[in-house]
Amino acid sequence: MAHVTGTALLAAFVVGCSADTGTGGSAADGKPGETSVAAAAPGKYRTLPEPCGAVATSTLKDLLPGAAELSEEQQQKVYEGTAAVTYNTDRRVGCNWKSEDPSSSHTLSIDFERVVSYDPAVSDDDRAREVYTKKETSAGLTSPSGSPDSADGGKDGSTDGSKGDSAKDSTKGTKSDPPADSDPASHALTTPASTSASEGGSTGATADEHTDGNTGDTTDDDTGSSAENLQPRVLDDLGDSAFLDDLLTRAGSTAQHRTVSVVFRTSNVIVTVEYTEQPAVSTVVPDSKELQEKAQAVARNLVDKFSE
């Protein structure tokens, strides 16, 4: 009887120790004050398209008219493009194309940037939105009130002094207050009518006058309205967010060149399209409308490519 009782006590002791160990482990794992944070969702895109194959040859023929005068072998080389040098092709790639003819030269460049957030609490999309907003602010533009990008832009400006200064600097020479003539670059708008006037030596309608978004000085209401529509602006029909910038660069007495940039964000990828024309004659000013239409057409095709 004593032997049975001792055995029973020993068994109870072992069971009790096992129970205590389990309880102790549970208490150690669940330390008070600790909460698990779920990782933010990854971005939609894990890879980037091959950039030099992203623009159709038919489109390149339209954008690079000078190539038509070249031999078939030279044309092929132009349309193949030149890949941009990047350090990480999983994160950033680009391509450039250029053609020249006696009257002008044209350059097209595209850039794909895949944004990755290294903060587990911030999604790739949110980080890409922040990067895009900085680009938009640097162009002196602001997304429509109430949009997520606009909200992020305000947050960035209020929490970082350097960002605020940058945003403030970028608004100098706004679309309604053009930069001084001494500035070698300006957001200048030019219609074919203004180009003709410039070529004719008229002092009544110079290219500089078309840098002003205000159309009160123009006598033709239609021309003024057209110029206003060509101003650098936020685009509401391209990707998740997009904007267009139009920059006319003057270099003393040499020819002027115009660069139209279209930047858009789709999920965690930011795409930049730049289309530049430089006439051979210094009195000729590249036409905003034509360059903007072609740059936007390239951007829309790229949006479709990312949607495939």
C-alpha positions in Angstrom: 0.0 0.0 0.0 2.9 2.3 0.8 4.5 1.4 -2.4 1.4 2.3 -4.4 1.1 5.6 -2.6 4.7 6.5 -3.3 4.2 5.7 -7.0 1.1 7.9 -7.1 2.8 10.8 -5.5 5.8 10.6 -7.9 3.4 10.6 -10.9 1.5 13.6 -9.6 4.8 15.4 -9.1 5.9 14.8 -12.7 2.5 16.0 -14.1 2.7 19.1 -11.9 6.1 20.0 -13.2 5.0 19.5 -16.8 2.0 21.8 -16.3 4.1 24.5 -14.6 6.6 24.4 -17.5 3.9 24.9 -20.1 2.4 27.8 -18.1 5.7 29.4 -17.6 6.6 29.2 -21.4 3.3 30.8 -22.3 3.8 33.6 -19.9 7.4 34.2 -21.3 6.1 34.3 -24.9 3.3 36.8 -24.2 5.3 39.6 -22.6 3.0 42.5 -21.5 3.0 45.5 -23.7 4.2 43.7 -26.8 2.0 43.7 -29.9 2.6 42.1 -33.3 2.6 44.4 -36.3 1.4 43.0 -39.6 3.7 43.7 -42.5 2.4 46.1 -45.1 1.3 44.6 -48.4 4.0 44.3 -51.1 3.7 46.2 -54.4 1.9 44.9 -57.4 5.0 44.8 -59.5 8.0 42.6 -58.7 9.9 43.1 -62.0 10.2 45.8 -64.7 9.6 45.5 -68.5 12.6 45.7 -70.9 12.6 49.4 -71.6 14.1 49.5 -75.1 11.4 47.1 -76.3 8.6 49.0 -74.6 7.9 51.5 -77.4 6.6 50.2 -80.7 8.7 50.8 -83.8 5.7 52.5 -85.5 5.6 55.0 -82.7 9.4 55.6 -82.8 9.1 56.3 -86.6 6.6 59.1 -85.8 8.6 60.5 -82.9 12.0 60.4 -84.6 11.4 61.7 -88.2 15.1 62.2 -88.9 15.6 58.4 -88.9 13.6 58.1 -92.1 16.5 59.6 -94.1 19.0 57.0 -92.9 19.8 53.6 -94.4 17.9 50.6 -93.3 20.8 49.4 -91.1 21.2 52.9 -89.5 17.4 53.1 -88.9 17.5 49.7 -87.1 20.2 51.0 -84.8 18.2 54.1 -84.0 15.0 52.2 -83.2 16.9 49.7 -81.0 17.7 52.6 -78.6 20.4 52.8 -76.0 19.7 51.3 -72.6 20.3 53.6 -69.6 23.1 52.6 -67.2 21.6 51.6 -63.8 23.0 49.8 -60.8 20.1 47.6 -60.1 17.9 46.6 -63.1 15.3 45.1 -60.7 14.7 48.5 -59.4 15.3 50.9 -62.3 15.7 50.7 -66.0 15.5 53.2 -68.9 16.2 53.7 -72.6 17.0 56.6 -75.0 16.4 57.1 -78.7 17.7 60.0 -80.8 17.5 61.1 -84.5 18.7 64.2 -86.3 17.9 65.8 -89.6 18.9 69.2 -91.2 16.0 71.0 -89.6 15.9 69.6 -86.0 16.8 66.8 -83.6 14.5 64.7 -81.5 15.2 62.7 -78.4 12.9 60.2 -76.5 13.7 58.8 -73.2 11.8 56.6 -70.8 12.5 55.6 -67.2 10.9 52.9 -65.1 11.5 53.0 -61.3 10.1 50.2 -59.1 9.8 51.6 -55.6 10.3 49.2 -52.6 9.6 50.2 -49.0 12.1 48.9 -46.4 9.7 49.9 -43.6 7.4 46.9 -42.8 4.7 49.4 -41.7 4.7 51.2 -45.0 3.5 49.5 -48.2 5.4 49.7 -51.5 2.5 51.6 -53.0 2.5 54.2 -50.2 6.2 54.7 -50.5 5.9 55.1 -54.3 3.1 57.7 -53.7 5.6 59.7 -51.6 8.3 59.5 -54.3 5.8 60.6 -57.0 4.5 63.5 -54.9 8.0 64.9 -54.5 8.5 64.8 -58.3 5.1 66.6 -58.8 6.0 69.2 -56.2 9.4 69.8 -57.8 7.5 70.6 -61.0 5.6 73.3 -59.2 2.3 71.3 -59.4 -0.2 70.0 -56.8 -2.6 67.1 -57.1 -6.3 67.9 -56.8 -7.5 68.5 -53.3 -8.5 65.4 -51.5 -6.4 62.9 -53.4 -4.0 60.6 -51.6 -1.0 62.1 -53.3 -2.0 65.5 -52.3 -2.4 64.4 -48.7 1.1 62.9 -48.7 2.5 66.0 -50.3 1.2 68.1 -47.4 2.6 65.7 -44.9 6.0 65.7 -46.5 6.2 69.4 -46.6 5.2 69.9 -42.9 7.6 67.3 -41.4 10.8 68.0 -43.3 12.2 71.5 -43.5 14.4 70.7 -46.5 11.4 69.3 -48.4 9.4 72.4 -47.6 12.2 74.6 -48.9 12.4 72.6 -52.1 8.7 72.8 -52.6 8.8 76.6 -52.0 11.7 77.0 -54.5 9.9 75.0 -57.1 6.9 77.4 -57.1 9.1 80.3 -58.1 8.0 81.4 -61.6 4.6 79.8 -61.4 2.4 79.2 -64.4 0.6 82.5 -63.8 3.9 84.4 -63.1 6.5 83.4 -65.7 10.2 83.4 -64.9 12.4 86.4 -65.9 13.9 86.4 -69.4 17.3 86.0 -67.8 16.4 82.5 -66.7 17.7 80.0 -69.3 14.8 77.7 -68.7 11.1 78.4 -68.5 7.8 76.6 -68.7 7.1 78.1 -72.0 4.1 77.4 -74.3 4.2 77.8 -78.0 1.6 77.4 -80.7 2.4 77.3 -84.4 1.1 80.9 -84.6 3.6 82.1 -82.1 6.4 80.3 -84.0 5.5 82.0 -87.2 5.4 85.4 -85.5 8.8 84.7 -84.1 10.2 83.8 -87.5 8.7 86.9 -89.0 10.5 89.1 -86.5 7.3 90.5 -85.0 7.8 92.1 -81.6 4.1 91.9 -80.8 4.0 88.1 -80.2 7.2 86.7 -79.0 7.8 83.3 -77.5 8.3 84.8 -74.1 4.8 86.2 -74.1 3.5 82.7 -74.4 5.1 81.7 -71.1 2.3 83.5 -69.3 -0.6 81.3 -68.3 -2.8 84.4 -68.1 -4.3 85.0 -71.5 -5.5 88.5 -70.9 -2.8 90.0 -73.1 -3.9 88.0 -76.1 -6.4 89.3 -78.5 -7.5 85.9 -79.8 -9.6 84.1 -77.1 -9.2 80.8 -78.8 -5.4 81.1 -78.8 -5.4 82.1 -75.2 -7.6 79.2 -74.2 -5.4 76.8 -76.1 -2.3 78.1 -74.4 -3.9 77.7 -71.0 -4.7 74.1 -71.8 -1.1 73.5 -72.7 0.2 74.6 -69.3 2.1 72.1 -67.1 -0.6 70.4 -65.2 -1.8 67.3 -63.3 -3.3 64.6 -65.5 -6.4 62.8 -64.2 -6.6 60.0 -66.9 -3.3 58.3 -66.7 -2.4 55.6 -64.2 -3.0 56.2 -60.5 -1.5 59.7 -60.6 0.2 61.7 -63.4 1.4 65.1 -64.4 2.9 66.9 -67.4 5.7 69.4 -67.5 6.8 71.6 -70.4 10.2 73.2 -70.3 11.7 75.5 -72.9 15.4 76.0 -72.5 17.2 79.0 -73.9 21.0 78.9 -74.3 22.0 82.4 -75.4 21.9 82.9 -79.2 21.9 79.2 -79.9 18.8 77.2 -80.8 16.1 76.6 -78.1 15.0 73.1 -77.2 11.8 72.1 -75.6 11.3 69.0 -73.3 7.9 67.7 -72.5 7.9 65.3 -69.5 5.0 63.0 -68.6 5.4 61.3 -65.2 2.9 58.8 -63.9 2.6 56.2 -61.1 1.0 52.8 -61.4 1.0 51.0 -58.1 4.6 50.8 -56.9 6.2 51.8 -60.3 6.9 55.4 -61.4 7.3 56.0 -65.2 8.9 59.1 -66.7 8.6 59.9 -70.4 10.7 62.8 -71.8 10.4 64.0 -75.4 12.7 66.7 -76.7 12.9 68.7 -79.9 15.7 71.1 -80.8 15.3 73.0 -84.1 18.5 73.8 -86.0 17.5 77.5 -86.4 17.5 79.6 -83.3 14.4 81.6 -84.3 12.2 78.5 -84.4 10.5 77.5 -81.2 9.3 73.9 -80.9 5.5 73.5 -80.7 4.1 72.6 -77.3 0.9 71.0 -78.5 2.5 68.5 -80.8 5.2 67.5 -78.3 2.7 67.1 -75.5 0.3 65.0 -77.6 3.1 62.6 -78.6 4.6 62.3 -75.1 1.1 61.6 -73.7 0.5 59.0 -76.3 3.7 57.2 -75.4 2.7 57.3 -71.7 -0.7 55.8 -72.4 0.8 53.0 -74.3 3.1 52.3 -71.4 0.2 52.3 -68.9 -1.4 49.6 -71.1 1.8 47.6 -71.1 1.9 47.5 -67.3 -1.7 46.4 -67.3 -1.0 43.4 -69.4 
